[in-house]
Amino acid sequence: MWAPLSDYTFQIVAAGTMLLGLATGVTGTFAVLRKESLIGDGLSHASFPGVVLAFMLLAVKDLEILLAGAAAASLLCMALIAATVRYTKVKFDAALATFLAAFFGTGMMLMTYVQHTDNPNQAGLSKFIFGQAATMLARDVEITAAVAALILLLAIVFWKELKLVAFDADFARSLQLPVKLTQAVYGLMLVASIIIGLQSVGAILMSSLLIAPAVAARQWTDNLGTMAVLAGLIGAVSCGVGTYASAVVSGLPTGPAIVVAASLVVVASLLFAPGRGMIARAHVRREARRRWKEGDIDVGAN
Amino acid sequence: MSAQTEIIIIAMLAAVACALPGVFLVLRKMSMAADAITHTVFLGIVIAFFATENLNSPWLLAGATLMGCFTVWCTETLQRTRLVSEDASIGIVFPLLFSVGLILVNLYGSNVHLDTDSVLLGELAFAPFDRVRIDGADRGAVSMWVLTGICLFNTLVIVAAFKEWKLATFDTLLAAMYGFSPIWMHYLLMTLVSVTVVASFQAVGAILVIGLMIGPAATAYLLTKDLRKMLVLAALIGALSAWIGTEFAFWVDVSIAGAIAGTIGLVFMLTVVLTPRSGIIARYRRLKRLRLQYGEETVLFHLLTHEGTAVQAQEAGVGTLYEHLRWRPEFADLICRRLEAGEFIHIHGGTVHLTERGRERAYRVSETLFAEQ
């Protein structure tokens, strides 16, 4: 049962996904609090044309270049969504869905175009849609580690600004904090998390990695700092457990296993968290009902 | 009928079928629920397949539709705990259900032609869009009939429940007061969305279904404030985009679904930029005009206030005016030049003076400003 732990491939993949979980957990904390959690889904789909276009223009399949293409397309999509929401009456959800489909469709178009050119080098581009954690190499882990470190660094350096802008952007503006710069930093963190997630869990499951750890962490604390640390830990642990499960059970794909692991943490947190959790709240209600029946009520207090 | 014509017709039918429920999704701010449903119907198909062991069984459609409704129910249950916000609950439920589907296929369905690529990119069950894989005109015809049926079904339901839905969409409380159960209206819409998703994504793929549902509806939302017109416009925009996209895809030989999704996005962006009155260009021009008008009126009012006072030379000096208004000198210059050209002011002895015309306008401004008092 513990055999996979000493396996080199497993160690590589686990290290990569756990770093990813750590970074997405921290980034997701802000996305969830800003009620923009689905943006991860949109941006990860939107990165697809960037990947293919980078490949078409430069005719290389270096991971860095493809990821740079992915990042550029995601940032463009994010800017378009923000502009649409700001300048028209179309709401965030509709703008997100429209651009998600448009970008992904463009990616498909470019992809089929590349395929028809009979370039033998193009095989494997589509793995970006679903991700293949199992094929991670040491180099991929290095890139993931570097990007994750960048994300954490940004979060620490811009902590105060990110916090205030997430909760009250108008107040931040009135304090002369650089709101636009902070939004850009937040966007950069999001896009960076997404591009390192693409190659391991893929576009579709990416949104879960951003959301689930943050939602789970939210149940245990009311403090943003604690929440971010907790979300990072939950993300890392979920990724570790998912990777381990897929190493032990043959045929179990890594990405989905990670998502299931993270979702289980969410369910457990919703049920068992002290104070906010459903069991704790049911207990409070039962207590209140008992006291009511016994006539021991104190309407004024709390 | 040639294969190409058939494909165009299928694409247009799918566009109309999707656009109709899409309008209500956009108005209810539930666009991403469609995204969730397009992904989770995959699990429904997988489960129904394991139960029936037949890829052509109608139970697959039933299972997928049920799964769509189940997704919405899960999302709302999660939301009702008030521990998770709406968007986050969607983002937790659909990747989980999709993952379960992926795991089931990987563990138990390795010999089945149910790969995830075809679900997303739209080649499931030999969709007639794949021109190479068409074996006889029959398959295309099946898809065409199914989508025609869905179009008619959606139109019928919307016509039959129009006023109830309209009310439930715009004022849920009032609808409940009149005795139309908003819950039922809601799940009826979700069923409609699920059925439409299932019927169309076999032909066009999950991602394009989202595009077809939300894109045309969002475009129509920019163009009209009337629900009926919005429905008709969304259907027209969808059908037109589908036609243009398909023709383009034939021309350069690329993915048809991708080309249609791209066209819809392009149409949406053009609408955002070019719409009269609310488009970005129109807004920019209006803002520019307002800025100039505001500048002119501020200068006139400023001159009127200080007219005949001891500080007039200072406050209305050619070189000092901008400082008193706290403007950039170029902006003050621009405004003064415009005012001079309109004969509202004249410059005389290094000081800016109001003309008779300018004084009249300044009084008008002050009257509108202080009319309330």
Interface residues (C-beta under 8 A of the other chain):
Chain A: V32 K35 E36 S37 L38 G40 D41 H45 L80 A83 T84 Y87 T88 K89 V90 K91 D93 A94 A95 L96 A97 T98 F99 L100 A101 A102 F103 F104 G105 T106 G107 M108 M109 L110 M111 T112 Y113 H116 S126 I129 F130 I204 L205 S207 S208 L210 I211 A212 A214 V215 R218 Q219 V249 G251 L252 P253 G255 P256 A257 V259 V260 S263 V266 L270 R276 G277 M278
Chain B: V26 K29 M30 S31 M32 A34 D35 H39 L78 T81 L83 V84 S85 E86 D87 A88 I90 G91 I92 P95 L96 F98 S99 V100 L102 I103 N106 L107 S110 T116 D117 L120 L121 I207 L208 I210 G211 L212 M213 I214 G215 A217 A218 Y221 L222 A249 V252 D253 V254 S255 A257 G258 A259 I260 A261 G262 I264 G265 L266 F268 M269 V272 S278 I280 R283
